[in-house]
Amino acid sequence: MKSVIHRSFIGLCALSALSIGSGCARTATFAVTRPAMLNAAAVGNTMSVGGVAAPTGMPQDLQAAGEIVADLTGRISRSLNPSIRLLASGGGVVITGAVLGNQYAENVEQNAGTCTRQVPAYVNGRQTTRSESYACTNLRRVGTASARLQFQVTHGTSNESLFDRTYEDTVTTATTGVISPYERRDPPPIDGGGMLHNLRAHLVDHFARVILPWQESVTVEFEDCNGDARCRQGYDLVQAGNLAGAEPLFTQVIGQFQNATMPVPPNEAEKIGEAFYNRGLTRSYLGQYARAVADLTRAIQIRPDEEDWQQELRDAQQMSQDQESLRQQGAVSNETQNVQNAGTP
């Protein structure tokens, strides 16, 4: 029954939000949605959390297992895919797991060192201060949290294993103190339980991308079209979140060269190529993937040495595929445009 759930390409997808970074003057940051790796639409987009085992039976592991169940349940119920339903039992797919590792340890290191302090001093009869060095012991409390979690996805009816993977990671933090003839400052305590909790949540987050769509930010840089004011105005609209308003400004810069048969003179290549590139980016993040691919392809034809543009073209093609994956998973309703038959209007 492996045809019930299939793996999809993971790449950039539907635009969900826009913000502007403060670093580069022409850099925009977009929040995009990526599809789940597994598609549960064929089994009704229903999911159940069957439980997380704690083979050691240790109280801290039992508590961790309960937290993981609650975390997974919350993520599924708040999924970016509105068609997914969380069932107490009988879901089309069943998620289970096990706490295979859940340890925290710490130690205090002592290292001989030299400290300084300010002491009173007199120079030419006037009171001042001077630095005095003395032997001291530097203390360093080191806490290490390690977690190892197994997650499985099985078919709700046949119990066939559809996914089985173990996730593990280790994090370390430290606090410092000192012992000397003049002071004793112990290293502050470390919240080992909090470290483990955050580490487990991090591993659950990685697994959740297998069954649920997820978001991340991508940053793209718009070109200035060789200083053309209309490109700057277009970027200002992008900066304000108005991508639809920016598109016609880039179109104005392109002008007569929208006609693919119209050759671009060398002295216009920078401006026109960058305008096509900017419009391609805008259309891509408006979800107009076929038109975006056409624009980016034309931009590269005009300026073939722009390697970064090649990557944006690949991203637009990947975004189109991912949008289709989201549609198949029930996360979005719009159909993907045919990027293979794209033409620039």
BAKOLFI-585843 format. One record per residue (C-alpha): residue in three letters; residue number from 1; y, z, x. Coordinates in steps of 0.1 Angstrom, whole numbers. Last residue first. Layout:
BEGIN
+------+-----+-------+-------+-------+
| rest |  nr |     Y |     Z |     X |
+------+-----+-------+-------+-------+
|  Ala | NUM |     Y |     Z |     X |
...
+------+-----+-------+-------+-------+
END
This chain:
BEGIN
+------+-----+-------+-------+-------+
| rest |  nr |     Y |     Z |     X |
+------+-----+-------+-------+-------+
|  Pro | 345 |   380 |  -222 |    25 |
|  Thr | 344 |   359 |  -216 |    56 |
|  Gly | 343 |   322 |  -224 |    50 |
|  Ala | 342 |   292 |  -203 |    51 |
|  Asn | 341 |   258 |  -218 |    43 |
|  Gln | 340 |   237 |  -194 |    65 |
|  Val | 339 |   259 |  -165 |    56 |
|  Asn | 338 |   247 |  -166 |    20 |
|  Gln | 337 |   266 |  -139 |     3 |
|  Thr | 336 |   249 |  -106 |    -4 |
|  Glu | 335 |   246 |   -97 |   -41 |
|  Asn | 334 |   265 |   -68 |   -55 |
|  Ser | 333 |   247 |   -38 |   -70 |
|  Val | 332 |   247 |   -12 |   -42 |
|  Ala | 331 |   223 |    17 |   -34 |
|  Gly | 330 |   194 |     2 |   -53 |
|  Gln | 329 |   172 |    -1 |   -23 |
|  Gln | 328 |   172 |   -39 |   -26 |
|  Arg | 327 |   210 |   -38 |   -27 |
|  Leu | 326 |   211 |   -16 |     4 |
|  Ser | 325 |   188 |   -40 |    22 |
|  Glu | 324 |   211 |   -69 |    12 |
|  Gln | 323 |   241 |   -51 |    25 |
|  Asp | 322 |   221 |   -45 |    57 |
|  Gln | 321 |   215 |   -82 |    62 |
|  Ser | 320 |   252 |   -90 |    56 |
|  Met | 319 |   262 |   -62 |    80 |
|  Gln | 318 |   239 |   -77 |   106 |
|  Gln | 317 |   257 |  -111 |   104 |
|  Ala | 316 |   290 |   -94 |   106 |
|  Asp | 315 |   279 |   -74 |   136 |
|  Arg | 314 |   266 |  -105 |   154 |
|  Leu | 313 |   300 |  -121 |   148 |
|  Glu | 312 |   317 |   -89 |   161 |
|  Gln | 311 |   296 |   -91 |   192 |
|  Gln | 310 |   305 |  -126 |   199 |
|  Trp | 309 |   342 |  -117 |   195 |
|  Asp | 308 |   338 |   -91 |   223 |
|  Glu | 307 |   327 |  -120 |   246 |
|  Glu | 306 |   360 |  -139 |   242 |
|  Asp | 305 |   353 |  -169 |   265 |
|  Pro | 304 |   347 |  -194 |   236 |
|  Arg | 303 |   383 |  -192 |   223 |
|  Ile | 302 |   386 |  -220 |   197 |
|  Gln | 301 |   349 |  -222 |   190 |
|  Ile | 300 |   348 |  -184 |   190 |
|  Ala | 299 |   375 |  -182 |   164 |
|  Arg | 298 |   356 |  -208 |   143 |
|  Thr | 297 |   325 |  -187 |   144 |
|  Leu | 296 |   345 |  -156 |   135 |
|  Asp | 295 |   360 |  -173 |   105 |
|  Ala | 294 |   327 |  -187 |    92 |
|  Val | 293 |   309 |  -153 |    97 |
|  Ala | 292 |   337 |  -136 |    78 |
|  Arg | 291 |   335 |  -161 |    49 |
|  Ala | 290 |   298 |  -154 |    46 |
|  Tyr | 289 |   303 |  -117 |    50 |
|  Gln | 288 |   329 |  -111 |    23 |
|  Gly | 287 |   323 |   -73 |    22 |
|  Leu | 286 |   359 |   -64 |    26 |
|  Tyr | 285 |   351 |   -51 |    60 |
|  Ser | 284 |   338 |   -86 |    70 |
|  Arg | 283 |   368 |  -103 |    54 |
|  Thr | 282 |   392 |   -83 |    75 |
|  Leu | 281 |   373 |   -89 |   107 |
|  Gly | 280 |   371 |  -126 |   101 |
|  Arg | 279 |   408 |  -127 |    93 |
|  Asn | 278 |   416 |  -110 |   126 |
|  Tyr | 277 |   393 |  -135 |   145 |
|  Phe | 276 |   408 |  -165 |   127 |
|  Ala | 275 |   443 |  -152 |   136 |
|  Glu | 274 |   431 |  -146 |   172 |
|  Gly | 273 |   419 |  -182 |   176 |
|  Ile | 272 |   452 |  -195 |   161 |
|  Lys | 271 |   475 |  -175 |   184 |
|  Glu | 270 |   455 |  -180 |   216 |
|  Ala | 269 |   447 |  -217 |   209 |
|  Glu | 268 |   483 |  -228 |   200 |
|  Asn | 267 |   492 |  -240 |   235 |
|  Pro | 266 |   458 |  -256 |   239 |
|  Pro | 265 |   463 |  -277 |   207 |
|  Val | 264 |   439 |  -268 |   178 |
|  Pro | 263 |   420 |  -298 |   165 |
|  Met | 262 |   421 |  -303 |   127 |
|  Thr | 261 |   386 |  -311 |   115 |
|  Ala | 260 |   379 |  -275 |   106 |
|  Asn | 259 |   408 |  -275 |    81 |
|  Gln | 258 |   421 |  -240 |    83 |
|  Phe | 257 |   441 |  -253 |   112 |
|  Gln | 256 |   469 |  -262 |    87 |
|  Gly | 255 |   481 |  -226 |    85 |
|  Ile | 254 |   462 |  -201 |   107 |
|  Val | 253 |   492 |  -179 |   108 |
|  Gln | 252 |   495 |  -180 |    70 |
|  Thr | 251 |   458 |  -171 |    67 |
|  Phe | 250 |   464 |  -140 |    88 |
|  Leu | 249 |   491 |  -130 |    62 |
|  Pro | 248 |   467 |  -139 |    34 |
|  Glu | 247 |   441 |  -114 |    46 |
|  Ala | 246 |   464 |   -84 |    51 |
|  Gly | 245 |   468 |   -77 |    14 |
|  Ala | 244 |   431 |   -75 |     8 |
|  Leu | 243 |   428 |   -52 |    37 |
|  Asn | 242 |   452 |   -27 |    22 |
|  Gly | 241 |   442 |     6 |    39 |
|  Ala | 240 |   477 |    13 |    52 |
|  Gln | 239 |   467 |     5 |    88 |
|  Val | 238 |   452 |   -28 |    75 |
|  Leu | 237 |   486 |   -34 |    59 |
|  Asp | 236 |   503 |   -27 |    92 |
|  Tyr | 235 |   477 |   -51 |   108 |
|  Gly | 234 |   488 |   -79 |    85 |
|  Gln | 233 |   525 |   -72 |    94 |
|  Arg | 232 |   516 |   -74 |   131 |
|  Cys | 231 |   497 |  -106 |   124 |
|  Arg | 230 |   528 |  -120 |   106 |
|  Ala | 229 |   550 |  -111 |   135 |
|  Asp | 228 |   532 |  -135 |   158 |
|  Gly | 227 |   530 |  -118 |   193 |
|  Asn | 226 |   502 |  -140 |   207 |
|  Cys | 225 |   481 |  -135 |   176 |
|  Asp | 224 |   483 |   -97 |   180 |
|  Glu | 223 |   445 |   -90 |   180 |
|  Phe | 222 |   427 |   -64 |   159 |
|  Glu | 221 |   405 |   -38 |   175 |
|  Val | 220 |   374 |   -24 |   158 |
|  Thr | 219 |   361 |    11 |   155 |
|  Val | 218 |   330 |    21 |   136 |
|  Ser | 217 |   324 |    53 |   118 |
|  Glu | 216 |   291 |    65 |   104 |
|  Gln | 215 |   274 |    68 |    70 |
|  Trp | 214 |   239 |    73 |    58 |
|  Pro | 213 |   214 |    57 |    34 |
|  Leu | 212 |   184 |    79 |    27 |
|  Ile | 211 |   147 |    79 |    36 |
|  Val | 210 |   145 |    72 |    73 |
|  Arg | 209 |   181 |    84 |    79 |
|  Ala | 208 |   170 |   118 |    66 |
|  Phe | 207 |   149 |   122 |    98 |
|  His | 206 |   179 |   122 |   121 |
|  Asp | 205 |   198 |   146 |    98 |
|  Val | 204 |   167 |   169 |    97 |
|  Leu | 203 |   169 |   170 |   135 |
|  His | 202 |   205 |   180 |   135 |
|  Ala | 201 |   199 |   206 |   108 |
|  Arg | 200 |   172 |   221 |   130 |
|  Leu | 199 |   196 |   223 |   159 |
|  Asn | 198 |   223 |   239 |   137 |
|  His | 197 |   199 |   266 |   125 |
|  Leu | 196 |   186 |   272 |   160 |
|  Met | 195 |   221 |   277 |   174 |
|  Gly | 194 |   230 |   300 |   145 |
|  Gly | 193 |   200 |   321 |   152 |
|  Gly | 192 |   209 |   323 |   189 |
|  Asp | 191 |   244 |   336 |   181 |
|  Ile | 190 |   253 |   344 |   217 |
|  Pro | 189 |   266 |   377 |   228 |
|  Pro | 188 |   298 |   380 |   249 |
|  Pro | 187 |   292 |   382 |   286 |
|  Asp | 186 |   298 |   418 |   298 |
|  Arg | 185 |   332 |   428 |   312 |
|  Arg | 184 |   330 |   456 |   337 |
|  Glu | 183 |   362 |   463 |   356 |
|  Tyr | 182 |   379 |   476 |   387 |
|  Pro | 181 |   349 |   481 |   411 |
|  Ser | 180 |   336 |   448 |   399 |
|  Ile | 179 |   313 |   434 |   372 |
|  Val | 178 |   321 |   401 |   355 |
|  Gly | 177 |   315 |   381 |   323 |
|  Thr | 176 |   306 |   346 |   311 |
|  Thr | 175 |   292 |   329 |   280 |
|  Ala | 174 |   266 |   301 |   280 |
|  Thr | 173 |   252 |   274 |   257 |
|  Thr | 172 |   220 |   253 |   258 |
|  Val | 171 |   205 |   228 |   234 |
|  Thr | 170 |   170 |   215 |   231 |
|  Asp | 169 |   156 |   187 |   210 |
|  Glu | 168 |   125 |   176 |   190 |
|  Tyr | 167 |   116 |   152 |   163 |
|  Thr | 166 |    79 |   145 |   154 |
|  Arg | 165 |    71 |   114 |   134 |
|  Asp | 164 |    49 |   103 |   105 |
|  Phe | 163 |    58 |    76 |    80 |
|  Leu | 162 |    39 |    58 |    53 |
|  Ser | 161 |     8 |    80 |    51 |
|  Glu | 160 |   -13 |    70 |    21 |
|  Asn | 159 |   -14 |    97 |    -6 |
|  Ser | 158 |   -24 |    71 |   -31 |
|  Thr | 157 |    -1 |    82 |   -59 |
|  Gly | 156 |    30 |    97 |   -42 |
|  His | 155 |    28 |    75 |   -11 |
|  Thr | 154 |    33 |    97 |    19 |
|  Val | 153 |    63 |   105 |    41 |
|  Gln | 152 |    58 |   129 |    70 |
|  Phe | 151 |    81 |   150 |    91 |
|  Gln | 150 |    73 |   171 |   122 |
|  Leu | 149 |    99 |   194 |   137 |
|  Arg | 148 |   103 |   207 |   172 |
|  Ala | 147 |   132 |   230 |   180 |
|  Ser | 146 |   145 |   245 |   212 |
|  Ala | 145 |   174 |   269 |   216 |
|  Thr | 144 |   186 |   281 |   250 |
|  Gly | 143 |   211 |   309 |   256 |
|  Val | 142 |   226 |   315 |   291 |
|  Arg | 141 |   246 |   347 |   298 |
|  Arg | 140 |   265 |   343 |   330 |
|  Leu | 139 |   277 |   373 |   350 |
|  Asn | 138 |   299 |   370 |   381 |
|  Thr | 137 |   295 |   399 |   405 |
|  Cys | 136 |   326 |   411 |   424 |
|  Ala | 135 |   339 |   414 |   460 |
|  Tyr | 134 |   376 |   418 |   465 |
|  Ser | 133 |   407 |   397 |   470 |
|  Glu | 132 |   442 |   410 |   467 |
|  Ser | 131 |   471 |   389 |   455 |
|  Arg | 130 |   506 |   403 |   460 |
|  Thr | 129 |   532 |   419 |   439 |
|  Thr | 128 |   569 |   428 |   442 |
|  Gln | 127 |   590 |   458 |   450 |
|  Arg | 126 |   620 |   453 |   473 |
|  Gly | 125 |   625 |   470 |   506 |
|  Asn | 124 |   623 |   438 |   526 |
|  Val | 123 |   590 |   430 |   508 |
|  Tyr | 122 |   572 |   458 |   491 |
|  Ala | 121 |   538 |   453 |   474 |
|  Pro | 120 |   522 |   462 |   441 |
|  Val | 119 |   487 |   447 |   434 |
|  Gln | 118 |   477 |   415 |   416 |
|  Arg | 117 |   440 |   409 |   414 |
|  Thr | 116 |   415 |   386 |   429 |
|  Cys | 115 |   377 |   380 |   425 |
|  Thr | 114 |   352 |   369 |   450 |
|  Gly | 113 |   316 |   361 |   441 |
|  Ala | 112 |   280 |   373 |   440 |
|  Asn | 111 |   260 |   357 |   413 |
|  Gln | 110 |   242 |   374 |   384 |
|  Glu | 109 |   224 |   354 |   357 |
|  Val | 108 |   218 |   368 |   323 |
|  Asn | 107 |   189 |   354 |   303 |
|  Glu | 106 |   184 |   338 |   269 |
|  Ala | 105 |   156 |   325 |   247 |
|  Tyr | 104 |   154 |   309 |   213 |
|  Gln | 103 |   124 |   292 |   199 |
|  Asn | 102 |   115 |   271 |   169 |
|  Gly | 101 |    86 |   247 |   176 |
|  Leu | 100 |    60 |   231 |   153 |
|  Val |  99 |    79 |   237 |   121 |
|  Ala |  98 |    60 |   213 |    97 |
|  Gly |  97 |    68 |   186 |    73 |
|  Thr |  96 |    64 |   170 |    39 |
|  Ile |  95 |    82 |   143 |    20 |
|  Val |  94 |    65 |   128 |   -11 |
|  Val |  93 |    72 |    93 |   -22 |
|  Gly |  92 |    70 |    80 |   -58 |
|  Gly |  91 |    78 |   115 |   -69 |
|  Gly |  90 |    52 |   136 |   -87 |
|  Ser |  89 |    67 |   170 |   -81 |
|  Ala |  88 |   101 |   188 |   -83 |
|  Leu |  87 |   116 |   153 |   -87 |
|  Leu |  86 |   147 |   141 |   -69 |
|  Arg |  85 |   160 |   108 |   -82 |
|  Ile |  84 |   174 |    80 |   -61 |
|  Ser |  83 |   195 |    54 |   -80 |
|  Pro |  82 |   228 |    68 |   -68 |
|  Asn |  81 |   221 |    59 |   -31 |
|  Leu |  80 |   246 |    79 |   -11 |
|  Ser |  79 |   222 |   108 |   -16 |
|  Arg |  78 |   234 |   141 |   -29 |
|  Ser |  77 |   201 |   152 |   -45 |
|  Ile |  76 |   182 |   138 |   -15 |
|  Arg |  75 |   204 |   157 |    10 |
|  Gly |  74 |   201 |   190 |   -10 |
|  Thr |  73 |   164 |   188 |   -12 |
|  Leu |  72 |   161 |   181 |    25 |
|  Asp |  71 |   183 |   211 |    34 |
|  Ala |  70 |   165 |   234 |    10 |
|  Val |  69 |   131 |   224 |    24 |
|  Ile |  68 |   145 |   228 |    60 |
|  Glu |  67 |   158 |   263 |    52 |
|  Gly |  66 |   124 |   274 |    38 |
|  Ala |  65 |   107 |   261 |    69 |
|  Ala |  64 |   131 |   280 |    91 |
|  Gln |  63 |   124 |   312 |    72 |
|  Leu |  62 |    87 |   307 |    77 |
|  Asp |  61 |    94 |   301 |   114 |
|  Gln |  60 |   114 |   333 |   118 |
|  Pro |  59 |    87 |   353 |   100 |
|  Met |  58 |    60 |   339 |   123 |
|  Gly |  57 |    31 |   323 |   104 |
|  Thr |  56 |    25 |   300 |   135 |
|  Pro |  55 |    16 |   270 |   113 |
|  Ala |  54 |    50 |   270 |    95 |
|  Ala |  53 |    46 |   243 |    68 |
|  Val |  52 |    73 |   224 |    51 |
|  Gly |  51 |    69 |   216 |    14 |
|  Gly |  50 |    62 |   187 |   -10 |
|  Val |  49 |    98 |   175 |   -12 |
|  Ser |  48 |    97 |   150 |   -40 |
|  Met |  47 |   113 |   116 |   -42 |
|  Thr |  46 |   118 |    90 |   -69 |
|  Asn |  45 |   133 |    55 |   -61 |
|  Gly |  44 |   110 |    40 |   -87 |
|  Val |  43 |    81 |    32 |   -64 |
|  Ala |  42 |    93 |    -2 |   -54 |
|  Ala |  41 |   128 |    12 |   -48 |
|  Ala |  40 |   115 |    35 |   -20 |
|  Asn |  39 |   129 |    14 |     9 |
|  Leu |  38 |   123 |    29 |    43 |
|  Met |  37 |   148 |    26 |    71 |
|  Ala |  36 |   176 |    38 |    48 |
|  Pro |  35 |   206 |    15 |    48 |
|  Arg |  34 |   238 |    20 |    67 |
|  Thr |  33 |   271 |    28 |    51 |
|  Val |  32 |   304 |    22 |    69 |
|  Ala |  31 |   335 |    44 |    76 |
|  Phe |  30 |   361 |    22 |    92 |
|  Thr |  29 |   383 |    29 |   123 |
|  Ala |  28 |   412 |     6 |   131 |
|  Thr |  27 |   426 |    -2 |   165 |
|  Arg |  26 |   458 |   -22 |   169 |
|  Ala |  25 |   481 |     4 |   185 |
|  Cys |  24 |   453 |    20 |   205 |
|  Gly |  23 |   450 |    58 |   203 |
|  Ser |  22 |   460 |    71 |   168 |
|  Gly |  21 |   429 |    58 |   150 |
|  Ile |  20 |   433 |    44 |   116 |
|  Ser |  19 |   412 |    54 |    86 |
|  Leu |  18 |   392 |    34 |    61 |
|  Ala |  17 |   365 |    43 |    36 |
|  Ser |  16 |   332 |    30 |    21 |
|  Leu |  15 |   327 |    -4 |    36 |
|  Ala |  14 |   291 |   -16 |    31 |
|  Cys |  13 |   269 |   -21 |    61 |
|  Leu |  12 |   266 |   -19 |    99 |
|  Gly |  11 |   231 |   -20 |   113 |
|  Ile |  10 |   196 |    -9 |   108 |
|  Phe |   9 |   171 |   -36 |   100 |
|  Ser |   8 |   148 |   -27 |    72 |
|  Arg |   7 |   113 |   -11 |    72 |
|  His |   6 |    93 |   -15 |    41 |
|  Ile |   5 |    80 |     8 |    13 |
|  Val |   4 |    55 |    -4 |   -13 |
|  Ser |   3 |    42 |   -31 |    10 |
|  Lys |   2 |    24 |    -4 |    29 |
|  Met |   1 |     0 |     0 |     0 |
+------+-----+-------+-------+-------+
END
